[in-house]
Each structure stands twice: as C-alpha cells, then as structure tokens.
C-alpha cells in the first residue's frame, strides 16, 4: 500500500461556497519503465485521497496520450 505522507506533496488552501470540479493541469510525461506508475493523489479537507494514474500510454500510444501531447497538458478532474 502506498503511503502518501512518504511522497513529495504540495498543499493549497481555498474556499469554495458551492460544489465545484477542480481540474488539475499537469505537464505530460513519458511513461515510467519497469511497470512503475506516476500517480497524483488529491485529498480535500482530510478526506480519503483520490488517486489518479497519470500514465496514459498503456500498450502503444493511447488516444489520451496523444491528446496530452498535442495540448502539452495532462488533466485530472477532481469532484469536490
């Protein structure tokens, strides 16, 4: 099991008075070798973290990977 507290993190504080969807915009990266994955975890107000796998290449070059390369961004939607 992954321990989030043992990995690098960044923390933001914000106030939302209505339900929102936060979108994380990340720089696209090359897939990691050796079966490793690159993950992003989001926890809001101490909730259970939502884990996103940023690797989109899969086997071959997936459509998601191609879109990320063309726009030079990888996006993750986080409901709040």
Order of alpha helices (4+ residues) and beta strands (2+ residues): beta-beta-beta-alpha-beta
